Amino acid sequence: MILRLIYISIISFSFSNEIYQQIRVDNVSDDDISLFQYSGIEFDHADYIKGDYIEFAISTKDLSILNNLGYEYLVMHNDLQRHYESRLTSNYTREFGLGSMGGYYTLDEAIQRLDDIHDEYPQFVSQKFSLGQTFEGRDIWAIKISNNPNLDEDEPEVLFTGMHHSREPMSFMNLYYYIYWLLENYDINDEARNIIDNRELWFVPIINPDGYEYNRSIAPNGGGMQRKNMRETCNGSADGIDPNRNYGYMWGLDDQGSSSNPCSETYRGTSAFSESETQAVKNFVEQRDFKIAMNYHSYSNLLIYPFGYSYENNMDEDDLSTFIEYAQDMTQYNNYVWGTGPDILYPVNGEACDWMYGEHGIFAYTPEVGNSSDGFWPPTNRIVPLAEENLYPNIRTALYAGALVSSIVNVEAGPYTSDDSYSIDISLANTGLSSTNGNINLEFLATPGIDFLDPNIEISDLDPRSFINLDGINEFSISPFVPSGSEMEITLVMTLPDGSQSTSTTSLIVGVPEPVIVYDFENNQDLSEWNLSGNSDWYSTSDISNSGFSSFRSGAIGDNQESSASLTLLATTLSTLEFSYRVSSEYSPSGSNFYDGLTFSINGQQIGQYQPDANGQSPWINYSTSLNPGEYTLSWTYSKDGGGGSTDCTNTNCDDAAFIDSFILYSYVESEPILSGDLNFDANVDVLDIVLLVNFVLESTSPSDLEFQAGDVNSDDILNILDIVQVVNIILS
């Protein structure tokens, strides 16, 4: 053992501390990028604007290549290690425990954290176990998180890895943040509990511990720039082999996506899986059944998926659609750019995600955490924000491994009254990578006053990545006791065989909307509620109409003038506004300009501008919109510009005006609820109701549906002496 440690020490000291700079090259094209790659310059983390510039970290070796190529560049940071170190502090504290190396865990601290997590949550976290040993003899540690961490259950499996590249500590810090979120939120968050109870999550935080420990030795406060493992390949330089170019799928395809030069930052090694680090990952993956994986890196604010080896992606179309769908979802909050490596920057080969998907069908992603300002070692105060912005992708990754079923509830179109029943349609989509493995329970809940034909329904197993429409799966009716204008909700509670639940809700308004404000502009209708302004007033005219004989017309105006009409109204319930309009004016032949025409606004906010498409005349157009309860000021303004255009009314014989007609506001007029026991519906419960009820009980006459509802006071679906007693009690009370 002593001899081995001495050997490792000698190897470590044989590596020199190479200087890295941050540079910017302007006016670069795709051809320039290809030339950089073929010349062996590594820049897989870059801020690249095609046709403009590229900014990236470059080693002394690669800088000499760039100089030989004759490119000019601007040095942004002379020594990246010192630049990164200057931004790091060990005194920064927040609720997520940080490490002593500028906020990042040292290797020893990261390993100790795995022990601490197990000790604190032994019911959810396995003891750490080794996937194998590195070139320098260090263990590559992993843990499993599940509700039975020491049992191999038949649950969807998920893989999270970090630190293929040893200068990217955010790649594992974000994983620790996610681990703590899961464990600390198990009792209070449904998603955290669902993930732990129904998934097996495997975490390999540091795949390249040798390189990371070397970085600590040369930069104990953080900022070390060693990228690869610690195998000596280049005459004593701090070089090594790039683990993320050493995987077997399309390994060594060309020298563009990886390098055969032992001194290159992307040196792929002598053969696929030549390195103990990648062998350990390979053996572990081939023992498991991972559905999906996240292989974390930093930086560039990217989410990359296979294939990376070629600009032509020959992936199965369904799988590609799945990759894109998940990527769109996972980046909706952090706004990372998603795509394949060639889509975003350039090809790579021998990469982990390509191997995981290409050989094993695992939906594997490479998130690149942090922006160009964050770099490889983001400032200490950026560790938590960067971990937070990747929490949602990590949650969704775990959920996607299993069945992830969403639902949409639609109800038959109204109006909704008590004298009819209405069908319910449901759409279910399993966007996950596993089947539901059993029946799905559908429970229907609603606002009191809605009754379902069947409040509980079961449907059969739903396959992964499948969609089903269940039209007319259920029906509902509305009690006559529900007042018109009441807003009701129907909620579907969906329970999967694993116990996870989700809900979807739709709403409806009971009753038939009635016209409460009507302007047909006929027979000199009173328009005193309207406010008229501008250079000329609107007025009723019988020259043209949409219905009837009259409409409301804008006043006669000249160039650079306007004529406005407005109406303030109160919508007491959810309402629908309808009117028709017609414009006869100058128009823009291209449709891109607004010369003369009608502008409609609600509460000062412009809703639309309307002008003819051609010939100076538009047909009557119907407009409709929903209004929530509240006060609204509606405004119509006909305006003219400076005139003189080829389509001006002087040339087209148009009316030079705007018209509105058939103005109606529909609202749900609130009705009084039916009183229990009020069989004659006179809003009183008295002896007359008893007489009616006795006749119904004796079957002298038959009740209508409404009379039955009012008479069934104890709601047992029978009219009998018990209901008579209840009505008497109501009267006496």
Secondary structure, DSSP 8 states (H G I E B T S, - for coil): -HHHHHHHHHHHHTS----EEEEEEES--HHHHHHHHHTT---SSEEEETTTEEEEEEEHHHHHHHHHHT---EEEES-HHHHHHHT--S----SS--BTBTBB--HHHHHHHHHHHHHH-TTTB---EEEEE-TTS-EEEEEEESSSTTS--SS-EEEEE--SSTT-THHHHHHHHHHHHHHHTTTT-HHHHHHHHH-EEEEE--S-HHHHHHHHHH-TTS-----S-S---STTSS----GGG-SSTTTTS-SSSSB--TTSTTB--SSTT-SHHHHHHHHHHHHS-EEEEEE-B-SSSEEE-S--S-SS----HHHHHHHHHHHHHHTTTT--EEE-HHHHT----S-HHHHHHHHH--EEEEEE-S-TTT-SS--GGGHHHHHHHTHHHHHHHHHHHS--EEEEEEE--S-B-TT-EEEEEEEEEE-SSS---S-EEEEEEESTTEEES-SEEEE----TTEEEEEEEEEEEEE-TTS-TT-EEEEEEEEE-TTS-EEEEEEEEEBB--EEEEEE---TT---TTEEEEESS--EEESS--SSSS-EEE-----TT-EEEEEEEEEESSSEEEEEEEEEES---TTSS---SEEEEEETTEEEEEE--SSTT----EEEEEEE-SEEEEEEEEEE--S---TTSHHHH----EEEEEEEEEEE--------TT-TT-SS--SHHHHHHHHHHHTTSS---HHHHHHH-TT-SS--SHHHHHHHHHHHH-
